[in-house]
Amino acid sequence: QVQLVESGGGLVQPGGSLRLSCAASGSILSIYTVGWYCQAPGKEREFVARISSDGDTVYASSVKGRFTISRNSAKNTVSLQMNMLKPDDTAVYYCKPTGVDWGQGTQVTVSS
């Protein structure tokens, strides 16, 4: 069974930056499309960004120009660089490779 570990969340002021990282056992993050999703309190989980096995990227309109998804095949990780953070970005962030169950996520809180 694939073990997913998301890390890098925390408390940051508006306008600040965080870099989330997703690690998994095996090479699944290099083979499949990997997406980042977020879930704010009282809301449904929603799409943030994804990167295909070919490196193609897609972003939600709300994060385009602020967030960047990338893959490090040598380290078998997928990262989400989050810049110009807003209070509305506050949520638990999850990474999800195709066909893999949800992990525990990492909390991002944007507040002054």
N, C-alpha and C positions, 0 to 999 in steps of 0.2 A: 504494500500500500504506500502511495506517495505521501511523504510528509512535507507540508508547506510551512514555511516560517516567514512571516512578514515582520519587518522591523523598521525603525527609524522615525516613528511617530513621536509626538511630544506637544508641548505648549509653546506657541510662538506668537509674537505680536503681529497685528495686521501689517502687511507689506513685507513680512519676513519670508524665509525660505526653509524648506525641509527636503530631505532626500530619503524616500522610502526604498526599501530593498526587499526583494522576494527571493528566497532560496528554497530549493527542493532537492530531495534525494534523486539520484540518477540524472539523466540528461534531458528530462522532460521539458525544461524551460528553453532548451535550445531547439527542440524538435517541433513543438506545437505553438499555436497562437496563444499568447498570454495577455490577459486583460487585467486592468485595475478597475475596481468598483468601489463605491463608497455608500455608506448608510448613515444618515443623520438621525438623531432621536425622533421617533414618531413618523419617520418617512420610509419609503421603500428603498431597497438597494438600487443604485443606479450606475450606469456605465460612466467611466471617466476616460479611459484610453486603452488601446490595445496595440500590440506589435505582432505581426505575423512571423512565421518561420523565415520568410524572405526579407524581413526587416521593414516591411510596409507598416506605417503607423496611422492610426485614426484617433481623433480626439473628440470629446464632447464639446459643444460650442462654448460652454461655460468655462472651460479651462484652456481652450486653444490660445496659444501665444504666451501662456503662463506656465504650463506643465510640459515636461518632456519625458517620454518613455524611452527606455533604451535597454539593450541586452548586452551582457558580458558573457560570451560563450565560454571563455576560458575559465571563468569562475562559476559558470552555470547560475547566473543571477539575472533578474530583471529589475530595473530601478525606475522610480518615478521621481524626477526632479520637480519640485513644486516651488515656484517663485511667485512673488506678489500675492501672497496668501491673503484671503479675505475671511471675515468671520463666517460667511456662508459656506466656506470650505470645511468647517468643523464637522467631523464624521469619523466613523471607523472605516479604514481603508483595507480592502482585501485584494489580493492578487489571485487570479484563477486561470491556470492553464486549461486548455480544452480537455474535457473528459475527467477532470480532477475535482474532488470535493472541495468545498470552501474550507479555508483555514480559519484561524482565530482572529485575524486582522490586527491592525495597529491603529491606535487612537491618535487622531490629529485634532488639536484644539487651537483655534486662532482667536485670541482675545487679548485685549490690552489690560 
